[in-house]
Amino acid sequence: MDLAGRVAVVTGGGSGIGEACCKRFVAAGARHVVVVDRDGERAERVAAEIGPDKGTAAAPDVSDEAAVKALVDRTLAAHGAIDLFMSNAGYGRRGGLELDNRAFEKMWQVHVMAHVYAARAVLPSMIERGEGYLVNTASAAGLLTQMDSVVYAITKHADVALSEWLHVAHHHQGVRVSVLCPQAVRTNILASVGDPAGRSEFRAAAADGVLEADQVAEAVLSAVQQERFHVLPHPEVHTYVERKAADVDRWLAGMRRFGERLFPEGDRPGDWLVR
């Protein structure tokens, strides 16, 4: 998809990858970008930086289906179409099975159901026009795993599975789908679970380096322009996925060894349940 003259909606657009994508889409010629963030002040700041004729802000809770549908309806009324919807909002949480059910449910709502709500709301108008684009932000954890966060690992796997299904189910109606699967990126998520260099929490994801959000936005734009499904800003992830597919038992053994090197004795994820 060529973004020139297009209308895009980006959730989690007030910072990090979302902010970078909002700005990159406008630079690529997007007619208008709706910057969506639960933190309304951040959304307003990014929209103002984009410019009043190019960006507007919105602050719905993406885990609230009615709020997501209202966002889509308002945008369609104001701009006539939503050409690209990037469902990008997310957060990190370290922990294993000792986490309570509320932690699982909350992340499921933000990382999975928010994508469902967005697709459910925006697809009818895309299908009617015979074109549209969904970009769902998952993670390399969704293709591999996240050793220090069971909730992050399983919800990001679900992100990837949902995106695959959407691609298969709606491609013939003109809808294209990409799923973003980076490793560590210098964003609020990385900062919230560890130091900015990723040396403490989520340090498995930082093993191949920490990318800047602008680098990820460039990878997203390239994938959209080429209509590629996987967006892998860290090229190493492609190799890891191939190794996993070729011999999953060998891959799992390698991940166990990696975890033994990464986490000190007594602080491995499997130890947290009984600690």
Secondary structure, DSSP 8 states (H G I E B T S, - for coil): ---TT-EEEEETTTSHHHHHHHHHHHHTT-SEEEEE-SSHHHHHHHHHHH-TTTEEEE---TT-HHHHHHHHHHHHHHHS---EEEE-------B-TTS-HHHHHHHHIIIIIHHHHHHHHHHHHHHHHT-EEEEEE--GGGTS--TTBHHHHHHHHHHHHHHHHHHHHHGGGTEEEEEE--S-BSSHHHHHHS-TT-SSTTTTTTTT--B-HHHHHHHHHHHHHHT-SEE-SSTHHHHHHHHHHH-HHHHHHHHHHHHHHHS-TT-SGGGTTT-
